[in-house]
Amino acid sequence: MIVATTNEIAGHRVVRHLGVVRGLTVRSRSIVGNIGAGIQSLFGGNITIYTELAEKARAEAFDLMVEHAASAGANAIVGMRYDANEIADGITEVLAYGTAVVVEPG
């Protein structure tokens, strides 16, 4: 699956648009994670516990989006974007979305 943030893929032409596809995950921080992050924040710098949580959430949303596109018959996604919102204290949704397309070399 080719995934691009642009609306075109170099060396390919879009032969069919299949519509919007998305992958959504909702994640929460654990008590242990919050304590570890609190300790890390005392020393400043990157809070790796939260960085890892964010990376896992984005990867899961991305994979779900690719699965959605593949089930629709796409071989590429264009205009891919991420969005995230806090639903409640400590609970965040991460959305990956784009347009599923069929592309051919050319």
N, CA and C atoms as a LAMMPS dump frame, in Angstrom:
ITEM: TIMESTEP
0
ITEM: NUMBER OF ATOMS
318
ITEM: BOX BOUNDS ff ff ff
-5.0000000000000000e+02 5.0000000000000000e+02
-5.0000000000000000e+02 5.0000000000000000e+02
-5.0000000000000000e+02 5.0000000000000000e+02
ITEM: ATOMS id mol type element x y z
1 1 1 N 0.86 -1.175 0
2 1 2 C 0 0 0
3 1 3 C 0.901 1.231 0
4 2 1 N 0.674 2.115 -0.962
5 2 2 C 1.376 3.395 -1.003
6 2 3 C 0.542 4.402 -0.223
7 3 1 N 1.173 5.123 0.689
8 3 2 C 0.471 6.143 1.465
9 3 3 C 1.233 7.453 1.309
10 4 1 N 0.512 8.499 0.915
11 4 2 C 1.133 9.803 0.697
12 4 3 C 0.311 10.9 1.352
13 5 1 N 1.006 11.898 1.857
14 5 2 C 0.308 13.055 2.408
15 5 3 C -0.082 14.03 1.303
16 6 1 N 0.48 13.837 0.131
17 6 2 C 0.151 14.681 -1.011
18 6 3 C -1.088 14.131 -1.722
19 7 1 N -1.625 14.876 -2.665
20 7 2 C -2.797 14.421 -3.407
21 7 3 C -2.429 13.653 -4.667
22 8 1 N -1.142 13.558 -4.938
23 8 2 C -0.647 12.802 -6.09
24 8 3 C 0.534 11.964 -5.645
25 9 1 N 0.809 10.901 -6.391
26 9 2 C 1.961 10.051 -6.11
27 9 3 C 2.863 10.087 -7.329
28 10 1 N 4.076 10.537 -7.125
29 10 2 C 5.026 10.675 -8.238
30 10 3 C 5.18 9.344 -8.975
31 11 1 N 5.102 9.42 -10.299
32 11 2 C 5.264 8.242 -11.132
33 11 3 C 4.028 7.378 -11.249
34 12 1 N 2.912 7.829 -10.684
35 12 2 C 1.654 7.076 -10.734
36 12 3 C 0.512 8.009 -11.115
37 13 1 N -0.544 7.412 -11.637
38 13 2 C -1.736 8.193 -11.902
39 13 3 C -2.923 7.52 -11.233
40 14 1 N -3.798 8.333 -10.684
41 14 2 C -4.988 7.819 -10.01
42 14 3 C -6 7.421 -11.075
43 15 1 N -6.439 6.169 -11.038
44 15 2 C -7.423 5.696 -12.021
45 15 3 C -8.815 5.531 -11.405
46 16 1 N -8.873 5.542 -10.053
47 16 2 C -10.181 5.436 -9.412
48 16 3 C -10.103 5.951 -7.969
49 17 1 N -11.065 6.746 -7.588
50 17 2 C -11.201 7.218 -6.207
51 17 3 C -12.231 6.34 -5.503
52 18 1 N -11.905 5.856 -4.316
53 18 2 C -12.8 4.956 -3.592
54 18 3 C -13.424 5.596 -2.358
55 19 1 N -12.983 6.795 -2.028
56 19 2 C -13.578 7.496 -0.902
57 19 3 C -12.676 7.593 0.311
58 20 1 N -13.218 8.196 1.34
59 20 2 C -12.471 8.434 2.571
60 20 3 C -12.302 7.126 3.346
61 21 1 N -11.101 6.92 3.852
62 21 2 C -10.824 5.79 4.737
63 21 3 C -10.242 6.333 6.031
64 22 1 N -10.422 5.565 7.109
65 22 2 C -9.923 6.049 8.382
66 22 3 C -9.559 4.886 9.281
67 23 1 N -8.717 5.209 10.229
68 23 2 C -8.375 4.29 11.308
69 23 3 C -8.457 5.079 12.595
70 24 1 N -9.141 4.548 13.576
71 24 2 C -9.367 5.269 14.82
72 24 3 C -8.974 4.388 15.996
73 25 1 N -8.231 4.958 16.931
74 25 2 C -7.926 4.269 18.173
75 25 3 C -8.133 5.241 19.326
76 26 1 N -8.534 4.713 20.447
77 26 2 C -8.719 5.517 21.651
78 26 3 C -7.823 4.921 22.724
79 27 1 N -6.971 5.748 23.285
80 27 2 C -5.979 5.288 24.259
81 27 3 C -6.093 6.069 25.551
82 28 1 N -5.713 5.398 26.635
83 28 2 C -5.646 6.075 27.931
84 28 3 C -4.283 5.83 28.546
85 29 1 N -3.913 6.711 29.432
86 29 2 C -2.665 6.558 30.171
87 29 3 C -2.955 5.721 31.411
88 30 1 N -2.025 4.855 31.755
89 30 2 C -2.198 4.052 32.957
90 30 3 C -1.672 4.802 34.178
91 31 1 N -2.069 4.363 35.337
92 31 2 C -1.58 4.959 36.583
93 31 3 C -0.058 4.828 36.651
94 32 1 N 0.458 3.641 36.337
95 32 2 C 1.902 3.411 36.366
96 32 3 C 2.597 4.344 35.373
97 33 1 N 2.028 4.474 34.174
98 33 2 C 2.599 5.375 33.172
99 33 3 C 2.607 6.811 33.632
100 34 1 N 1.524 7.238 34.275
101 34 2 C 1.451 8.618 34.78
102 34 3 C 2.496 8.876 35.857
103 35 1 N 2.695 7.897 36.721
104 35 2 C 3.712 8.059 37.772
105 35 3 C 5.095 8.14 37.15
106 36 1 N 5.384 7.228 36.208
107 36 2 C 6.691 7.243 35.532
108 36 3 C 6.912 8.538 34.777
109 37 1 N 5.878 9.021 34.101
110 37 2 C 5.995 10.279 33.351
111 37 3 C 6.188 11.447 34.306
112 38 1 N 5.51 11.394 35.46
113 38 2 C 5.68 12.446 36.452
114 38 3 C 7.113 12.524 36.952
115 39 1 N 7.711 11.364 37.162
116 39 2 C 9.12 11.328 37.591
117 39 3 C 10.014 11.875 36.477
118 40 1 N 9.761 11.453 35.226
119 40 2 C 10.558 11.953 34.104
120 40 3 C 10.42 13.462 33.968
121 41 1 N 9.234 14.002 34.208
122 41 2 C 9.025 15.437 34.031
123 41 3 C 9.803 16.255 35.05
124 42 1 N 10.159 15.665 36.178
125 42 2 C 10.966 16.369 37.174
126 42 3 C 12.357 16.712 36.647
127 43 1 N 12.842 15.901 35.712
128 43 2 C 14.184 16.091 35.172
129 43 3 C 14.186 16.841 33.842
130 44 1 N 13.019 17.101 33.297
131 44 2 C 12.919 17.835 32.027
132 44 3 C 13.23 16.94 30.839
133 45 1 N 13.091 17.496 29.662
134 45 2 C 13.389 16.763 28.431
135 45 3 C 12.211 15.939 27.939
136 46 1 N 12.517 15.003 27.065
137 46 2 C 11.511 14.156 26.434
138 46 3 C 10.914 13.204 27.463
139 47 1 N 9.609 13.139 27.531
140 47 2 C 8.929 12.208 28.432
141 47 3 C 8.641 10.958 27.61
142 48 1 N 9.576 10.018 27.653
143 48 2 C 9.561 8.868 26.747
144 48 3 C 8.334 7.987 26.915
145 49 1 N 7.783 7.913 28.107
146 49 2 C 6.588 7.088 28.315
147 49 3 C 5.439 7.61 27.463
148 50 1 N 5.253 8.929 27.443
149 50 2 C 4.18 9.512 26.634
150 50 3 C 4.53 9.471 25.149
151 51 1 N 5.807 9.629 24.816
152 51 2 C 6.225 9.544 23.413
153 51 3 C 5.905 8.159 22.854
154 52 1 N 6.231 7.126 23.613
155 52 2 C 5.951 5.76 23.168
156 52 3 C 4.452 5.516 23.032
157 53 1 N 3.657 6.031 23.961
158 53 2 C 2.205 5.89 23.886
159 53 3 C 1.662 6.569 22.628
160 54 1 N 2.148 7.782 22.346
161 54 2 C 1.702 8.517 21.156
162 54 3 C 2.1 7.774 19.879
163 55 1 N 3.331 7.247 19.839
164 55 2 C 3.784 6.511 18.653
165 55 3 C 2.953 5.252 18.428
166 56 1 N 2.653 4.526 19.503
167 56 2 C 1.841 3.31 19.373
168 56 3 C 0.432 3.645 18.892
169 57 1 N -0.14 4.722 19.414
170 57 2 C -1.487 5.111 19.003
171 57 3 C -1.506 5.505 17.53
172 58 1 N -0.519 6.278 17.097
173 58 2 C -0.478 6.662 15.677
174 58 3 C -0.267 5.461 14.775
175 59 1 N 0.611 4.55 15.18
176 59 2 C 0.867 3.358 14.373
177 59 3 C -0.391 2.501 14.259
178 60 1 N -1.118 2.354 15.359
179 60 2 C -2.345 1.562 15.331
180 60 3 C -3.398 2.216 14.435
181 61 1 N -3.571 3.524 14.555
182 61 2 C -4.537 4.233 13.709
183 61 3 C -4.141 4.115 12.236
184 62 1 N -2.846 4.25 11.947
185 62 2 C -2.348 4.127 10.574
186 62 3 C -2.65 2.736 10.019
187 63 1 N -2.325 1.699 10.788
188 63 2 C -2.558 0.327 10.333
189 63 3 C -4.044 0.061 10.078
190 64 1 N -4.904 0.573 10.944
191 64 2 C -6.347 0.405 10.754
192 64 3 C -6.824 1.113 9.485
193 65 1 N -6.262 2.304 9.206
194 65 2 C -6.611 3.036 7.992
195 65 3 C -6.2 2.236 6.754
196 66 1 N -5.001 1.673 6.772
197 66 2 C -4.519 0.868 5.642
198 66 3 C -5.405 -0.36 5.445
199 67 1 N -5.8 -1.009 6.534
200 67 2 C -6.717 -2.153 6.431
201 67 3 C -8.049 -1.736 5.807
202 68 1 N -8.564 -0.586 6.227
203 68 2 C -9.834 -0.082 5.683
204 68 3 C -9.698 0.151 4.174
205 69 1 N -8.595 0.754 3.758
206 69 2 C -8.363 1.03 2.335
207 69 3 C -8.227 -0.268 1.541
208 70 1 N -7.488 -1.217 2.077
209 70 2 C -7.304 -2.496 1.385
210 70 3 C -8.634 -3.225 1.227
211 71 1 N -9.475 -3.174 2.254
212 71 2 C -10.775 -3.857 2.159
213 71 3 C -11.69 -3.185 1.135
214 72 1 N -11.418 -1.92 0.825
215 72 2 C -12.203 -1.205 -0.187
216 72 3 C -11.649 -1.444 -1.593
217 73 1 N -10.511 -2.141 -1.692
218 73 2 C -9.911 -2.423 -2.995
219 73 3 C -8.841 -1.44 -3.427
220 74 1 N -8.396 -0.592 -2.523
221 74 2 C -7.383 0.415 -2.863
222 74 3 C -5.978 -0.187 -2.841
223 75 1 N -5.097 0.428 -3.611
224 75 2 C -3.685 0.081 -3.506
225 75 3 C -2.862 1.298 -3.077
226 76 1 N -3.564 2.397 -2.759
227 76 2 C -2.871 3.604 -2.296
228 76 3 C -3.849 4.483 -1.519
229 77 1 N -3.265 5.368 -0.715
230 77 2 C -4.026 6.381 0.01
231 77 3 C -3.335 7.712 -0.234
232 78 1 N -4.11 8.71 -0.633
233 78 2 C -3.559 10.056 -0.829
234 78 3 C -4.196 11.009 0.176
235 79 1 N -3.531 12.136 0.395
236 79 2 C -4.051 13.146 1.302
237 79 3 C -4.136 12.665 2.741
238 80 1 N -3.223 11.775 3.134
239 80 2 C -3.27 11.191 4.471
240 80 3 C -2.957 12.232 5.531
241 81 1 N -3.718 12.193 6.634
242 81 2 C -3.531 13.118 7.756
243 81 3 C -3.797 12.392 9.071
244 82 1 N -3.282 12.993 10.15
245 82 2 C -3.587 12.547 11.515
246 82 3 C -4.376 13.641 12.217
247 83 1 N -5.2 13.237 13.168
248 83 2 C -5.878 14.175 14.047
249 83 3 C -5.958 13.505 15.412
250 84 1 N -5.932 14.295 16.463
251 84 2 C -6.049 13.746 17.821
252 84 3 C -6.866 14.701 18.666
253 85 1 N -7.681 14.129 19.52
254 85 2 C -8.518 14.912 20.43
255 85 3 C -8.564 14.216 21.774
256 86 1 N -8.599 15 22.815
257 86 2 C -8.772 14.435 24.142
258 86 3 C -10.268 14.292 24.395
259 87 1 N -10.722 13.078 24.627
260 87 2 C -12.138 12.8 24.854
261 87 3 C -12.5 13.09 26.305
262 88 1 N -11.638 12.672 27.204
263 88 2 C -11.8 12.906 28.64
264 88 3 C -10.401 13.015 29.215
265 89 1 N -10.288 13.361 30.472
266 89 2 C -8.982 13.506 31.094
267 89 3 C -8.198 12.202 30.969
268 90 1 N -7.086 12.26 30.248
269 90 2 C -6.235 11.094 30.086
270 90 3 C -6.674 10.117 29.016
271 91 1 N -7.738 10.427 28.28
272 91 2 C -8.224 9.542 27.216
273 91 3 C -8.206 10.318 25.9
274 92 1 N -7.454 9.799 24.949
275 92 2 C -7.239 10.497 23.682
276 92 3 C -7.615 9.602 22.513
277 93 1 N -8.283 10.195 21.532
278 93 2 C -8.533 9.491 20.281
279 93 3 C -7.503 9.955 19.271
280 94 1 N -7.022 9.014 18.469
281 94 2 C -6.11 9.337 17.374
282 94 3 C -6.747 8.806 16.1
283 95 1 N -6.87 9.676 15.12
284 95 2 C -7.501 9.352 13.852
285 95 3 C -6.493 9.524 12.726
286 96 1 N -6.37 8.506 11.891
287 96 2 C -5.606 8.598 10.652
288 96 3 C -6.628 8.514 9.526
289 97 1 N -6.533 9.42 8.557
290 97 2 C -7.523 9.403 7.483
291 97 3 C -6.904 9.876 6.172
292 98 1 N -7.563 9.517 5.081
293 98 2 C -7.114 9.926 3.763
294 98 3 C -8.119 9.45 2.731
295 99 1 N -7.743 9.567 1.467
296 99 2 C -8.609 9.122 0.366
297 99 3 C -8.03 7.854 -0.236
298 100 1 N -8.842 6.805 -0.258
299 100 2 C -8.423 5.546 -0.862
300 100 3 C -8.538 5.659 -2.371
301 101 1 N -7.49 5.227 -3.06
302 101 2 C -7.462 5.296 -4.516
303 101 3 C -6.839 4.036 -5.101
304 102 1 N -7.056 3.861 -6.376
305 102 2 C -6.343 2.855 -7.145
306 102 3 C -5.421 3.628 -8.071
307 103 1 N -4.134 3.286 -8.024
308 103 2 C -3.152 3.949 -8.879
309 103 3 C -2.481 2.942 -9.796
310 104 1 N -1.995 3.47 -10.912
311 104 2 C -1.21 2.677 -11.86
312 104 3 C 0.052 3.448 -12.193
313 105 1 N 1.132 2.758 -12.502
314 105 2 C 2.35 3.468 -12.928
315 105 3 C 2.054 4.283 -14.176
316 106 1 N 2.664 5.415 -14.233
317 106 2 C 2.445 6.201 -15.437
318 106 3 C 2.656 7.611 -15.176
